[in-house]
């Protein structure tokens, strides 16, 4: 109970601080600084770098471990994300455009405050890396919840306002043939069986085709995004209150 009260008090203070101080702070921020590197590289092909809907996110962070808001923004882009994750893949690109779309709703002025975000995602190497990197949310800070029950996509919340959006791919965007081949490969590995070079080459070709489609299509044609009113963020489910002791001192007659 004490932890919950303290958390609520902190959240209330955060809302007040954002209400009164952020307009002043943002008036001093120099936007458009800290440009990202979108140049081509061996792991970042020209067709991805030059894709129409591959554009970065402008973010605001703090200056240091105990610092104040920075007075300049920086950009984070798809190439940055590929470096962090280890490679460019369809799951990473899908997560990039999904998270970016939710952030554009939460921060319509175009600058994302990465100190003011919480997120929910199912488990997975690509999607967890993407949402952590782009939002600053972390399990260890109780701002990232891993919840497989939400299925594909993300729930992203702005802490100071409580405004929340859920975003995911429209049905049919992800090719059924690719999903089937990916599952067949995973099933082989679960059984300890070898996967052929042809199978890996084919699934990589399909993934690259999907990436090209994702980055050349308007996001609104690919994504479903909806506001979630009154969403209560819970960082995890493995702690709770004991319901079997609440009446221990109640009278018997």
Secondary structure, DSSP 8 states (H G I E B T S, - for coil): -HHHHHHHHHHHHHHHHHHHHHHHHHHH-BTT-S------BTTB-HHHHT-TT---EEEE-BSSTT--B-SB-EEE-HHHHHHHHSS--HHHHHHHHHHHHHHHHH-TTSEEETTSEEEEE-S-HHHHHHHHHHH---GGGT-EEE-GGG-SSEEEEETTT--EEEEEE-TTSS-HHHHHHHHHHHHHHHTT----HHHHHHHHHHHHHHHHHHHHS-HHHHEEEEE-TT----S-SS----TTSTTTTS---
